[in-house]
Amino acid sequence: MSVVFALLAAIAVAVALVLASRFWFGRIQKRRHAERIGIEALSARHWRDALGLLVDALGTQGLNAQADLAGSHGAPLGERVLRRGGGTALLIYKHGTTYRIASAALLDAEKRRQEAGIDEVILATLGTVDDDARAQAARMRITCIDGKDMWALVGNRLDGATLAAIEAEAENLIDNPRRLSTIGAAVLGIGIVFWTSDPTALLDLRGDPAAGAIATTAPAAAPPTVHAPPTLSTAMGAAIASPIIEPSAATDPDDLASLANALKGLPGIDRASWSSASTVVLTVNRRATLDAAHEQICALATQHPKLREVRLQLEANDGADVRWRRCG
């Protein structure tokens, strides 16, 4: 079962890789592209349109537009007075994506607030806000809105055609990377599946479910072997293949010579010689068959027990037949 769990875990990892890849490009990267394209679309509009969208969005947060300060007290274009409850806020908007809010912009905004007698300041731009300026603004009761913040506020207030165009362009930008990433994640996931799986276990899973269990517990008992009666040829093979009983190192050569002389004295044997210390070669004459000679030789085993330890190589006188025997 551990193999099955490992395989399922590997498949889950493979699926998670594919889903994570599609989520990264389909959600996160697509949202980033849409945000960038949307900010560019806002910057392409007239500054009054962008400012109007921002004022409407702030209205949902309880900040209601009161008056346009343009022309009063030398106020530049792009400033609005907003009211929240019993207090007032000065909205200063800087159009364009290249504008950067820094410490100097904060000091200028604070000066405008004091001149107009306003309680707080909202400084907004489609550009960026320095990190130091953002920290400084928090101490000066100034709210900073950069391009990303502004898109989050007013993006859904654009007309449907503009939003659809932004969505289509963002989708087009992530289409190829998402496809390639999905293929790469799928290949990596398949590699993980095969790397963590046991090929033998997979073969067992494709076959009989019980086969794997049988293979891992104990080997099946072999069927009983039925022994057929030995034939003459198998008996010869057994005699040849059987281990030779080597004589001990203390065997006396005189005993071997004596045994050879005794064998040569048999009526059916012409010659007897030792090819090794465990094999005696016997030439059978025409007056006896090989089987008869074997019986004569083994009859001497009572007088020469050595015959029971050696191998007998019986050869016909004409060399037409050779047999190996023992005296058992």
Helices and strands as residue ranges (DSSP letters): H 2-23, I 24-29, H 30-44, H 47-59, E 64-68, G 72-74, E 79-84, E 87-94, E 100-101, H 103-116, E 120-125, E 128-129, H 131-139, E 142-145, H 147-154, G 155-157, H 160-196, H 199-206, H 209-217, H 232-241, H 253-264, E 269-276, E 279-284, H 290-299, G 300-302, G 305-308, E 311-316, E 322-325
